[in-house]
Amino acid sequence: IDFQWNHTIQQVSMSFIAPTATCGAWWRSLSLFLCYTYSIITHFPHQVAGAALDALLGGKYVPTTDVEYIVDLTELLEAIAYETSITDGIALYKKITPDGISLESITVDTIPPSKDGAYLDAQDNPLYSIYMYAFWRSHNGSGKDPNVDQPRDEMNFLGEMVDNYGHTIILDQFQKGSGYDANLTAETIRVTNLWMATVQSLYDAVDVCEDNPELVKDPTFINPIDQAAAFWFGNFDETALTGSGSLYAWAERIRSEFSFGTTPSPFDANKEILEGLNYLQTKLKLCKYINPSSTIEAGGDHSLEMRKVVDKLTKVMTVPLVQNLIHHTALVASSPEPADADSIDYMILYGLVALPSIVICDKYAYDSLYNYTITHANEHANEIDNDHLYDMLVSLYSRLICLGIKCDYIGTSKILENVAMPTCLDPSMDLNTGYPSSNSQELLEFMQVDLDIRTIGTLIEMEASYAAYDVYHWGMHGRTSENTYLSVQAAALEEYHPSNTVGRSYNDYFAESSVTNFADKHEYKAILGREEFADATTTQQRIITESSMVLITLHAFAINHMYNAIDICRNVGNNLIENNWDRAFASLTGWAEEDQHSEGFLLFEVARYLCTDADSCNVETDDSEINRLLMAAFKDGKTSLEM
């Protein structure tokens, strides 16, 4: 700690005699010793001008700015874990560090206010809005009836504003009927507030790089990547074995409960996060440099690279959540006696924090898993057994793609090594439609463009329009390869092939009004609620945006790539033929259409809707005649091009 000597000896001695009131009597427990120590530490600023910054994780990450005030939060969390008094635990939760942040203020604007209000910001952090949407639409949310629309400020979860879901869950742990559990409460704060604050910091860094790279030069600037590192690593030190309250230590603990077979280099979430944070720290320094020959806006090229890494890291961060969900559900299911209340509470906690992203690609799977791990556990805890667990794992494994993670990231729970359980298999594109592809993994990557559209629509509905536009602009799920996005905006801006009469007819029609790039401008205005959409409700904005992307942008994009494949066949004759033809197929069907348990989102689903609601079915097979003809054409075309 860097002491500033303008604090008098009297102030220091008074700290030893009378710790702050939030700590209570010093003799109560070890937690009060930790709290007492913290009350002394926080009398002093964390950095003196010119002083060296404290490295994190035993020197493996070296901050460029002072983030010790965030590291302090880990120490507060450790104190809460030892605190037997609810009153003192809540006081620690509310305690504001010298730089104006508390464990509480991450999700709520505290009174007295923290330095900048609540830390989380839905306009920069898409995952925050996705979690809010999932909780609002859940069994415990006010939007559980899908036919009911609510104004944003009336969306609730557990009877409270959905924006404050983390705070609501935490207070529920402080006050739960089965009795206060300090460790469980600390764990809840860790995996709700600290976890999402890490995500927030990562997306804040992308925002700095894209919109204001000159901020890096400001002497008061605090590097968001340093903040993310401080939230994740906390005060953890492998050598000193300190920092058990950190997210890093938490991820290490749960990883030790899983085996990874004979894999020579098994997946390690902490290793991936460390490497990603160091890369992002270096990348952020480059954002202020602009390539004069580039047409990309200042920092734009670096922003894209940062965005891809941040999207990947937020998915990697989900792995320990899923491992904890499996582990604690297995503990409950394998218990020879009815599981105790705390074991069930851990399972419920991880059901809450691990599942929300599934709502984007499969609302029914989300509801089912929510029921397995939360609703059913609350109402019928004694019925949770291995059969229950088996069904839960079948559903969870089939939806890991919604979380952006793979089976080998998770491993096998050691509790279940000798128990008959379903095998986790990554999705393969053994397509239900029978469409042939020699590179099914690449096709799967591209088909996830439907998840981008559903994500954009969800963010619009949650009034996170700028976050929605970022996904439209950068992409998030759909890729042309493992490391390259193809965003919906890129598809909208693609120049139409001379033979693409559908796309060209849109341009020709709107050219009379001096409008170019019609699809992009239309979607931009719909997402952000501009011009003719200024008075639209968020539900109307969502419908307009998703419809435009499905019926105009991806429709014309598919036709473009069919003609591109034909041109390549005539002039070159290489593997780009299949790439273009596959992209045409993927942009009309999407990933969800190829999963027998999920509803599609794209043009293929529109035809199915017409089949049931507009009598366009094949009478003999009760299938969509439009889709039957479409798939026959795609298969025949693929065969012809391969010849």
Secondary structure, DSSP 8 states (H G I E B T S, - for coil): ----TTS-HHHHHHHHHS--GGG--TTS-HHHHHHHHHHHHTTS-S--TT-----BGGGTB--SS--HHHHHHHHHHHHHHH---HHHHHHHHH---TTS--TTTTTS--SS--TTS-S--TTT-HHHHHHHHHHHHSTTBTT-STT----GGG-EETTEEGGGHHHHHHHHHHT-TT---HHHHHHHHIIIIIHHHHHHHHHHHHHHHHH-GGGGG-TT---HHHHHHHHHHTT-BTTTTB-TTSHHHHHHHHHTTEE-TT-SS---HHHHHHHHHHHHHHHHHHTT---TT--S-TTHHHHHHHHHHHHHHHHHTHHHHHHHHHHHHHHHHH-SS---HHHHHHHHHHHHHHSTTHHHH-HHHHHHHHIIIIIHHHH-GGG--HHHHHHHHHHHHTTHHHHT--HHHH-EEGGGTTS------------TT----S-HHHHHHHHTHHHHHHHHHHHHHTT-HHHHHHHHHH-SS-EEETTEE--HHHHHHS---TT-HHHHHHHHHHHTTT--SHHHHHHHHHHHT-GGGTT--HHHHHHHHHHHIIIIIHHHHHHHHHHHHHHHHHHT-STHHHHHHHHHHHHHHHHHHTSTTS---SHHHHHHHHHHHSS-EETTTTEEHHHHHHHHHHHHHHHHHH-
